[in-house]
Amino acid sequence: MRDPQPAPRPPQQRPLRPPQSLDDLWRAIEREQEACGAWCARPGGCDASCCDFARLGSAPIVSARERERIEAYLRAAGRAVPPQEGTRCRFLTAGGRCSIYPVRPTGCRIFLCADGALAPLAIEPVQKLLLAYLAAHPDEVRSAEPLPIARLRA
C-alpha cells in the first residue's frame, strides 16, 4: 500500500529580481507564462488576430534595443525590413506566422489571447517583471515607438 500523496502547497512568493538585460527579461517572461500555464487560447488556434493593429485597436511598442535585435536578425538572414502595408504587422508571413519570432518585441511576448477574447492576458508576475525592468532601464521607455512606424533598418 502506497502512502497518500501530500496535498499540494500554495505557490511560494519568490523575491523579484529585476531583469538586468533584455534577454533576462524575455527569459523571465517565458518562465512566468509557463509557470502559470499561459498560452494563446484563441478558438481554433492562433489566427494572428493580435497582429492586425486596426482590429486590436493598438500596436506593440518597440524600444531601441528591440529594434537593434530585429535589425540584426534580419541582416543575419539576408532579409530587408518589409514595408508596412495595411493594418497587419509587417513581419507576418503570408501564412500568418511571425517571421521574427525569436526577436519579437516584448509587447508581442506578453500578449496572449485569453479565453478566446482579443485582449492581453494579465499575469501579475510578468507585469511586475516588466515594470521592474523599465524602472531600471528608463531609456527603453524614452526610445519606444509603435511597431508600425518604428524606424527599422536592416
FIGU-703478 format. One line per field, with one value per atom (N, C-alpha, C): residue number from 1; residue in three letters; atom name; x negated, z, y negated. Coordinates in Angstrom, 1 decimal. Each point is the difference from the previous one (the first is absolute). Example, Ala and Ser with C-alpha at 12.3 -4.5 7.8 and 13.67 -1.06 7.14 Angstrom:
REM residues 2
num = c(1;1;1;2;2;2)
residu = c(ALA;ALA;ALA;SER;SER;SER)
atome = c(N;CA;C;N;CA;C)
xx = c(-13.2;0.9;-0.9;0.4;-0.9;0.8)
zz = c(7.8;0.0;0.0;-0.7;0.0;0.8)
yy = c(5.7;-1.2;-1.2;-1.1;-1.1;-1.1)
This chain:
REM residues 154
num = c(1;1;1;2;2;2;3;3;3;4;4;4;5;5;5;6;6;6;7;7;7;8;8;8;9;9;9;10;10;10;11;11;11;12;12;12;13;13;13;14;14;14;15;15;15;16;16;16;17;17;17;18;18;18;19;19;19;20;20;20;21;21;21;22;22;22;23;23;23;24;24;24;25;25;25;26;26;26;27;27;27;28;28;28;29;29;29;30;30;30;31;31;31;32;32;32;33;33;33;34;34;34;35;35;35;36;36;36;37;37;37;38;38;38;39;39;39;40;40;40;41;41;41;42;42;42;43;43;43;44;44;44;45;45;45;46;46;46;47;47;47;48;48;48;49;49;49;50;50;50;51;51;51;52;52;52;53;53;53;54;54;54;55;55;55;56;56;56;57;57;57;58;58;58;59;59;59;60;60;60;61;61;61;62;62;62;63;63;63;64;64;64;65;65;65;66;66;66;67;67;67;68;68;68;69;69;69;70;70;70;71;71;71;72;72;72;73;73;73;74;74;74;75;75;75;76;76;76;77;77;77;78;78;78;79;79;79;80;80;80;81;81;81;82;82;82;83;83;83;84;84;84;85;85;85;86;86;86;87;87;87;88;88;88;89;89;89;90;90;90;91;91;91;92;92;92;93;93;93;94;94;94;95;95;95;96;96;96;97;97;97;98;98;98;99;99;99;100;100;100;101;101;101;102;102;102;103;103;103;104;104;104;105;105;105;106;106;106;107;107;107;108;108;108;109;109;109;110;110;110;111;111;111;112;112;112;113;113;113;114;114;114;115;115;115;116;116;116;117;117;117;118;118;118;119;119;119;120;120;120;121;121;121;122;122;122;123;123;123;124;124;124;125;125;125;126;126;126;127;127;127;128;128;128;129;129;129;130;130;130;131;131;131;132;132;132;133;133;133;134;134;134;135;135;135;136;136;136;137;137;137;138;138;138;139;139;139;140;140;140;141;141;141;142;142;142;143;143;143;144;144;144;145;145;145;146;146;146;147;147;147;148;148;148;149;149;149;150;150;150;151;151;151;152;152;152;153;153;153;154;154;154)
residu = c(MET;MET;MET;ARG;ARG;ARG;ASP;ASP;ASP;PRO;PRO;PRO;GLN;GLN;GLN;PRO;PRO;PRO;ALA;ALA;ALA;PRO;PRO;PRO;ARG;ARG;ARG;PRO;PRO;PRO;PRO;PRO;PRO;GLN;GLN;GLN;GLN;GLN;GLN;ARG;ARG;ARG;PRO;PRO;PRO;LEU;LEU;LEU;ARG;ARG;ARG;PRO;PRO;PRO;PRO;PRO;PRO;GLN;GLN;GLN;SER;SER;SER;LEU;LEU;LEU;ASP;ASP;ASP;ASP;ASP;ASP;LEU;LEU;LEU;TRP;TRP;TRP;ARG;ARG;ARG;ALA;ALA;ALA;ILE;ILE;ILE;GLU;GLU;GLU;ARG;ARG;ARG;GLU;GLU;GLU;GLN;GLN;GLN;GLU;GLU;GLU;ALA;ALA;ALA;CYS;CYS;CYS;GLY;GLY;GLY;ALA;ALA;ALA;TRP;TRP;TRP;CYS;CYS;CYS;ALA;ALA;ALA;ARG;ARG;ARG;PRO;PRO;PRO;GLY;GLY;GLY;GLY;GLY;GLY;CYS;CYS;CYS;ASP;ASP;ASP;ALA;ALA;ALA;SER;SER;SER;CYS;CYS;CYS;CYS;CYS;CYS;ASP;ASP;ASP;PHE;PHE;PHE;ALA;ALA;ALA;ARG;ARG;ARG;LEU;LEU;LEU;GLY;GLY;GLY;SER;SER;SER;ALA;ALA;ALA;PRO;PRO;PRO;ILE;ILE;ILE;VAL;VAL;VAL;SER;SER;SER;ALA;ALA;ALA;ARG;ARG;ARG;GLU;GLU;GLU;ARG;ARG;ARG;GLU;GLU;GLU;ARG;ARG;ARG;ILE;ILE;ILE;GLU;GLU;GLU;ALA;ALA;ALA;TYR;TYR;TYR;LEU;LEU;LEU;ARG;ARG;ARG;ALA;ALA;ALA;ALA;ALA;ALA;GLY;GLY;GLY;ARG;ARG;ARG;ALA;ALA;ALA;VAL;VAL;VAL;PRO;PRO;PRO;PRO;PRO;PRO;GLN;GLN;GLN;GLU;GLU;GLU;GLY;GLY;GLY;THR;THR;THR;ARG;ARG;ARG;CYS;CYS;CYS;ARG;ARG;ARG;PHE;PHE;PHE;LEU;LEU;LEU;THR;THR;THR;ALA;ALA;ALA;GLY;GLY;GLY;GLY;GLY;GLY;ARG;ARG;ARG;CYS;CYS;CYS;SER;SER;SER;ILE;ILE;ILE;TYR;TYR;TYR;PRO;PRO;PRO;VAL;VAL;VAL;ARG;ARG;ARG;PRO;PRO;PRO;THR;THR;THR;GLY;GLY;GLY;CYS;CYS;CYS;ARG;ARG;ARG;ILE;ILE;ILE;PHE;PHE;PHE;LEU;LEU;LEU;CYS;CYS;CYS;ALA;ALA;ALA;ASP;ASP;ASP;GLY;GLY;GLY;ALA;ALA;ALA;LEU;LEU;LEU;ALA;ALA;ALA;PRO;PRO;PRO;LEU;LEU;LEU;ALA;ALA;ALA;ILE;ILE;ILE;GLU;GLU;GLU;PRO;PRO;PRO;VAL;VAL;VAL;GLN;GLN;GLN;LYS;LYS;LYS;LEU;LEU;LEU;LEU;LEU;LEU;LEU;LEU;LEU;ALA;ALA;ALA;TYR;TYR;TYR;LEU;LEU;LEU;ALA;ALA;ALA;ALA;ALA;ALA;HIS;HIS;HIS;PRO;PRO;PRO;ASP;ASP;ASP;GLU;GLU;GLU;VAL;VAL;VAL;ARG;ARG;ARG;SER;SER;SER;ALA;ALA;ALA;GLU;GLU;GLU;PRO;PRO;PRO;LEU;LEU;LEU;PRO;PRO;PRO;ILE;ILE;ILE;ALA;ALA;ALA;ARG;ARG;ARG;LEU;LEU;LEU;ARG;ARG;ARG;ALA;ALA;ALA)
atome = c(N;CA;C;N;CA;C;N;CA;C;N;CA;C;N;CA;C;N;CA;C;N;CA;C;N;CA;C;N;CA;C;N;CA;C;N;CA;C;N;CA;C;N;CA;C;N;CA;C;N;CA;C;N;CA;C;N;CA;C;N;CA;C;N;CA;C;N;CA;C;N;CA;C;N;CA;C;N;CA;C;N;CA;C;N;CA;C;N;CA;C;N;CA;C;N;CA;C;N;CA;C;N;CA;C;N;CA;C;N;CA;C;N;CA;C;N;CA;C;N;CA;C;N;CA;C;N;CA;C;N;CA;C;N;CA;C;N;CA;C;N;CA;C;N;CA;C;N;CA;C;N;CA;C;N;CA;C;N;CA;C;N;CA;C;N;CA;C;N;CA;C;N;CA;C;N;CA;C;N;CA;C;N;CA;C;N;CA;C;N;CA;C;N;CA;C;N;CA;C;N;CA;C;N;CA;C;N;CA;C;N;CA;C;N;CA;C;N;CA;C;N;CA;C;N;CA;C;N;CA;C;N;CA;C;N;CA;C;N;CA;C;N;CA;C;N;CA;C;N;CA;C;N;CA;C;N;CA;C;N;CA;C;N;CA;C;N;CA;C;N;CA;C;N;CA;C;N;CA;C;N;CA;C;N;CA;C;N;CA;C;N;CA;C;N;CA;C;N;CA;C;N;CA;C;N;CA;C;N;CA;C;N;CA;C;N;CA;C;N;CA;C;N;CA;C;N;CA;C;N;CA;C;N;CA;C;N;CA;C;N;CA;C;N;CA;C;N;CA;C;N;CA;C;N;CA;C;N;CA;C;N;CA;C;N;CA;C;N;CA;C;N;CA;C;N;CA;C;N;CA;C;N;CA;C;N;CA;C;N;CA;C;N;CA;C;N;CA;C;N;CA;C;N;CA;C;N;CA;C;N;CA;C;N;CA;C;N;CA;C;N;CA;C;N;CA;C;N;CA;C;N;CA;C;N;CA;C;N;CA;C;N;CA;C;N;CA;C;N;CA;C;N;CA;C;N;CA;C;N;CA;C;N;CA;C;N;CA;C;N;CA;C;N;CA;C;N;CA;C;N;CA;C;N;CA;C;N;CA;C;N;CA;C;N;CA;C;N;CA;C;N;CA;C;N;CA;C;N;CA;C;N;CA;C;N;CA;C;N;CA;C;N;CA;C;N;CA;C;N;CA;C;N;CA;C;N;CA;C)
xx = c(-0.8;0.8;-0.9;0.3;-0.8;0.5;-0.9;0.3;0.9;0.9;0.8;-0.8;0.3;-0.7;0.2;-1.0;0.2;0.8;0.8;0.8;-0.9;0.4;-0.9;-0.1;-1.2;-0.2;0.3;0.5;0.2;-1.4;0.0;-1.3;-0.6;-1.3;-0.7;-0.4;0.1;-0.4;-1.5;-0.4;-1.5;-0.4;-1.2;-0.4;-0.2;0.4;-0.1;-1.4;-0.7;-1.3;0.2;-0.2;0.2;-0.9;0.5;-0.8;-1.1;-1.2;-1.1;-0.1;0.4;-0.1;1.3;0.1;1.2;0.1;-1.1;0.0;0.6;-0.5;0.5;1.5;0.5;1.4;0.8;-0.5;0.8;0.0;-1.1;0.0;0.9;0.0;0.8;1.5;0.4;1.4;0.4;-0.9;0.4;0.1;-0.9;0.2;1.3;0.3;1.3;1.2;0.0;1.1;0.2;-1.2;0.1;0.4;-0.4;0.3;1.5;0.7;1.4;0.8;-0.6;0.7;0.6;-0.6;0.6;-0.4;0.9;-0.2;1.1;-0.2;1.0;1.2;1.1;1.2;1.1;-0.4;1.0;0.7;1.3;0.7;-0.5;-0.3;-0.6;-1.4;-0.7;-1.4;-0.3;-1.3;-0.4;0.4;0.7;0.4;-0.7;-1.0;-0.7;0.9;1.1;0.9;-0.7;-0.9;-0.7;-1.0;-0.3;-0.9;0.7;1.3;0.7;0.3;-0.8;0.1;1.3;0.7;1.3;1.0;0.0;0.9;-0.3;-1.2;-0.4;0.2;-0.2;0.2;-1.3;-1.1;-1.3;-1.1;-1.2;-1.2;-1.0;-0.9;-1.0;-1.0;-0.6;-1.1;-1.3;-0.9;-1.4;-1.0;-0.9;-1.1;-1.2;-0.9;-1.2;-0.8;-0.1;-0.6;0.7;1.3;0.8;-0.2;0.0;-0.2;-1.4;-1.0;-1.3;0.0;0.7;0.1;0.7;1.1;0.7;-0.9;-0.6;-0.9;-1.1;-0.7;-1.1;0.5;1.2;0.6;0.3;0.5;0.3;-1.2;-1.1;-1.2;-0.7;0.0;-0.6;0.8;1.2;0.8;0.0;-0.7;-0.1;1.4;0.8;1.3;0.1;0.8;0.3;1.2;0.1;1.2;1.2;1.0;1.1;0.8;0.6;0.8;1.3;0.4;1.3;1.1;0.8;1.1;1.3;1.0;1.3;-0.2;0.8;0.1;-0.7;-0.4;-0.6;-1.5;-0.6;-1.4;-0.8;-1.0;-0.9;-0.8;-0.1;-0.8;0.8;1.2;0.8;-0.2;-0.2;-0.2;1.4;0.0;1.3;0.8;-0.6;0.8;0.4;-0.3;0.5;-1.0;-1.2;-1.0;-0.9;-0.6;-1.0;-1.3;-0.6;-1.2;-1.2;0.2;-1.1;0.3;0.6;0.5;-1.1;-1.2;-1.1;-0.3;0.2;-0.4;1.3;1.2;1.2;0.0;0.6;-0.1;0.7;-0.3;0.5;1.6;0.5;1.4;0.7;-0.6;0.5;-0.1;-1.1;-0.2;1.0;0.5;0.9;1.5;0.2;1.4;0.4;1.0;0.5;1.5;0.7;1.5;0.5;0.8;0.5;1.5;0.3;1.3;0.7;-0.8;0.5;0.2;-0.2;0.2;-1.3;0.2;-1.1;-0.4;-0.7;-0.4;-1.3;-0.8;-1.2;0.3;-0.7;0.2;-0.9;0.6;-0.8;-0.5;-1.3;-0.7;-0.8;0.4;-0.6;-1.6;-0.5;-1.5;-0.7;0.6;-0.5;0.1;1.1;0.1;-1.0;-0.3;-1.0;-1.4;-0.3;-1.3;-0.2;1.0;-0.1;-0.1;0.7;-0.1;-1.4;-0.5;-1.3;-1.1;0.2;-1.0;0.0;1.2;0.1;-0.5;0.2;-0.5;-1.5;-0.6;-1.5;-0.5;0.8;-0.5;1.0;0.0;0.9;-0.2;-1.2;-0.3;0.9;0.4;0.9;1.4;0.4;1.3;-0.2;-1.1;-0.2;-0.2;-0.5;-0.4;1.2;1.1;1.0;0.8;0.4;0.8;1.0;1.2;1.0;-0.6;0.1;-0.6;0.3;1.3;0.3;-0.8;-0.5;-0.7;-1.5;-0.4;-1.4;-1.0;-1.0;-1.1;-0.9;0.2;-0.8;-0.8;-1.3;-0.9;-0.6;-0.2;-0.7;-1.2)
zz = c(0.0;0.0;0.0;-0.9;-0.1;1.0;0.3;0.9;-0.8;0.7;-0.8;-0.4;-1.1;-0.6;0.9;0.3;0.8;-0.8;0.7;-0.6;-0.7;-1.1;-0.7;0.9;-0.1;0.8;-0.9;0.6;-0.8;-0.5;-1.1;-0.5;1.0;0.1;0.9;-0.8;0.8;-0.6;-0.2;-1.2;-0.3;0.0;0.5;0.0;-1.5;-0.3;-1.4;-0.2;-1.0;-0.4;-1.3;0.0;-1.3;-1.1;-1.1;-1.1;-0.4;-0.2;-0.3;-1.5;-0.8;-1.5;-0.6;-1.3;-0.8;-0.1;-0.1;0.0;1.3;1.1;1.3;0.1;-0.5;0.1;-0.8;-1.2;-0.9;0.6;0.6;0.6;1.2;0.8;1.2;-0.4;-1.0;-0.5;-0.4;-0.7;-0.5;1.2;1.0;1.2;0.7;0.2;0.8;-0.8;-1.3;-0.8;0.1;-0.1;0.1;1.4;1.0;1.4;0.3;-0.7;0.2;-1.0;-1.0;-1.0;-1.1;-0.2;-0.9;-1.5;-0.9;-1.4;-0.7;-1.3;-0.8;-0.1;0.3;0.1;-1.0;-1.2;-1.0;-0.4;-0.2;-0.5;-1.4;-0.2;-1.3;-0.1;1.0;-0.1;-0.4;-0.1;-0.3;-1.4;-0.1;-1.4;-0.2;0.8;-0.1;0.2;0.7;0.2;0.7;0.9;0.8;-0.8;-1.2;-0.9;-1.0;0.1;-0.8;0.9;-0.2;1.0;0.0;-1.2;0.0;0.7;-0.1;0.7;1.5;0.3;1.4;0.7;-0.8;0.6;0.5;-0.1;0.4;-0.6;0.2;-0.6;1.1;-0.1;1.0;-0.1;1.1;0.0;-0.1;-0.7;-0.3;0.5;0.9;0.5;-1.0;0.3;-0.8;0.0;1.2;0.1;-0.8;0.1;-0.8;-1.5;-0.4;-1.4;-0.5;0.8;-0.3;-0.1;0.8;-0.1;-1.2;-0.4;-1.2;-1.2;0.0;-1.2;-0.2;1.1;0.0;-0.5;0.5;-0.4;-1.5;-0.5;-1.5;-0.8;0.5;-0.8;0.0;1.1;0.0;-0.9;-0.2;-0.9;-1.5;-0.2;-1.3;-0.5;0.9;-0.3;0.3;-0.8;0.2;1.0;0.5;0.8;-1.0;0.2;-0.9;0.3;-1.1;0.2;0.8;0.7;0.7;-1.0;-0.2;-1.0;0.7;0.0;0.6;1.6;0.6;1.5;0.7;-0.8;0.6;0.2;0.9;0.3;-1.2;-0.2;-1.2;0.0;1.2;0.2;-0.1;-0.3;-0.2;-1.4;0.0;-1.3;-0.7;-1.2;-0.8;0.8;0.7;0.7;1.4;0.4;1.3;1.1;-0.2;1.0;0.2;1.2;0.2;-0.6;-0.8;-0.7;0.9;1.1;0.9;1.4;0.1;1.3;1.0;-0.2;1.0;0.6;-0.8;0.5;0.0;0.1;0.0;1.2;-0.1;1.1;1.3;1.1;1.2;0.0;-0.6;-0.1;-0.7;-0.9;-0.7;0.9;0.8;0.9;1.1;0.5;1.1;-0.4;-1.3;-0.4;-0.3;0.8;-0.2;0.0;-1.0;0.0;1.1;0.8;1.2;-0.3;0.1;-0.1;-1.3;-1.1;-1.3;-0.2;1.0;-0.1;-0.6;-0.7;-0.5;1.0;1.0;1.1;0.6;0.6;0.6;1.3;0.2;1.2;1.0;1.1;1.1;0.9;0.1;0.9;0.9;1.2;1.0;0.1;0.1;0.0;-1.3;-1.1;-1.2;0.0;0.4;0.1;1.0;1.1;0.9;-0.5;-0.8;-0.6;-1.0;-0.8;-1.0;0.6;1.0;0.7;0.7;0.6;0.6;-1.1;-1.1;-1.1;-0.5;-0.2;-0.5;1.0;1.2;1.1;0.0;-0.3;0.0;-1.4;-1.0;-1.3;-0.6;0.5;-0.5;-1.4;-0.5;-1.5;-0.9;0.5;-0.8;-0.2;1.0;-0.2;-0.9;0.2;-0.8;-1.5;-0.3;-1.4;-0.7;0.7;-0.5;-1.1;-1.0;-1.1;-0.3;-0.5;-0.4;-1.2;0.0;-1.0;-1.4;-0.4;-1.4;-0.5;0.8;-0.5;0.5;0.7;0.5;-1.1;0.2;-0.9;0.0;-0.9;0.0;-1.3;0.2;-1.1;0.0;-1.1;0.0;-0.9)
yy = c(1.2;-1.2;-1.2;-0.9;-1.3;-1.0;-0.9;-1.1;-1.0;-0.6;-1.0;-1.2;-0.6;-1.1;-1.2;-0.8;-1.2;-1.0;-0.8;-1.0;-1.1;-0.5;-1.0;-1.2;-0.6;-1.2;-1.2;-1.1;-1.3;-0.4;-0.7;-0.5;-1.0;0.1;-0.9;-1.3;-1.1;-1.2;0.0;-0.2;-0.1;-1.5;-0.3;-1.4;-0.4;-1.2;-0.5;-0.5;0.6;-0.5;-0.8;-1.3;-0.7;0.6;0.2;0.5;-1.0;0.5;-1.0;-0.3;0.9;-0.2;0.4;-0.4;0.4;1.5;0.7;1.5;0.5;-0.6;0.5;-0.2;-1.2;-0.3;1.0;0.3;0.9;1.4;0.5;1.3;0.0;-1.0;-0.1;0.0;-0.7;-0.1;1.4;0.7;1.4;0.9;-0.1;0.9;-0.3;-1.2;-0.4;0.5;-0.2;0.5;1.5;0.7;1.5;0.4;-0.7;0.4;-0.1;-1.0;-0.1;0.6;0.7;0.7;-0.9;-1.2;-0.9;0.3;-0.1;0.2;-0.7;-0.2;-0.6;0.9;-0.4;0.9;-0.4;-0.4;-0.3;1.2;0.0;1.2;0.4;1.2;0.4;-0.3;-0.5;-0.3;-1.4;-0.3;-1.4;-0.4;-1.1;-0.5;-1.4;-0.3;-1.3;-1.2;0.2;-1.2;-1.1;0.4;-1.1;-0.7;0.5;-0.7;-0.9;-0.2;-0.9;-1.2;-1.0;-1.2;-0.7;-0.1;-0.6;0.8;1.3;0.8;0.0;0.0;0.0;-1.4;-1.1;-1.3;-0.6;0.7;-0.5;0.8;-0.4;0.7;0.1;1.1;0.1;-1.2;-0.3;-1.0;0.7;-0.6;0.6;-1.0;0.5;-0.9;0.1;-0.9;0.0;1.3;0.6;1.3;1.1;-0.1;1.0;-0.2;-1.3;-0.3;0.5;-0.2;0.6;1.5;0.7;1.4;0.5;-0.7;0.3;-0.2;-1.2;-0.3;1.0;0.4;1.0;1.3;0.4;1.3;0.0;-1.1;-0.1;0.0;-0.8;0.0;1.4;0.7;1.3;1.0;-0.3;0.9;-0.5;-1.2;-0.5;-0.6;-0.5;-0.5;-1.5;-0.6;-1.5;-0.1;-1.2;-0.3;-0.2;0.8;-0.1;-1.3;-0.5;-1.3;0.3;-1.0;0.1;-0.2;1.0;-0.1;0.4;-0.9;0.3;0.0;0.8;-0.1;1.2;1.0;1.2;-0.2;0.6;-0.2;0.4;-0.9;0.2;1.3;0.6;1.2;1.3;-0.1;1.2;0.6;1.3;0.7;0.1;0.4;0.2;1.0;1.0;1.0;-0.5;-1.3;-0.5;0.4;0.3;0.3;-1.2;-0.1;-1.1;0.4;-0.8;0.2;-0.4;-0.7;-0.4;0.6;1.1;0.6;0.0;0.4;0.1;-1.4;-1.1;-1.3;-0.9;0.6;-0.8;-1.0;-1.2;-0.9;0.5;-0.6;0.4;-0.1;-1.1;-0.2;1.2;0.6;1.2;1.2;0.1;1.1;0.1;-1.2;0.0;0.1;-0.1;0.0;1.5;0.5;1.3;-0.1;0.5;-0.1;1.0;-0.6;0.8;0.4;1.2;0.6;-0.5;0.0;-0.4;-1.5;-0.8;-1.4;-0.6;-1.1;-0.7;-1.1;0.4;-0.9;0.6;-0.9;0.6;0.7;1.1;0.8;-0.6;-0.5;-0.6;1.0;0.1;0.9;-0.8;-0.1;-0.9;0.1;1.2;0.0;-0.5;0.2;-0.6;-1.5;-0.5;-1.5;-0.6;0.7;-0.5;0.1;1.1;0.1;-1.2;-0.2;-1.1;-1.3;-0.3;-1.3;-0.2;1.1;0.0;-0.3;0.7;-0.2;-1.4;-0.6;-1.3;-1.1;0.3;-0.9;-0.1;1.2;0.1;-0.5;-0.1;-0.3;-1.1;-1.2;-1.0;-0.4;0.2;-0.3;0.9;1.2;0.8;-0.7;-0.7;-0.7;-1.2;-0.8;-1.2;0.3;1.2;0.3;0.8;0.2;0.9;-0.7;0.8;-0.4;1.1;-0.3;1.0;0.8;1.3;0.9;-0.4;-0.4;-0.3;-1.2;-0.9;-1.2;0.0;1.1;0.0;-0.1;-0.8;-0.2;1.2;0.9;1.3;-0.1;0.5;0.1;1.4;0.6;1.3;0.0)
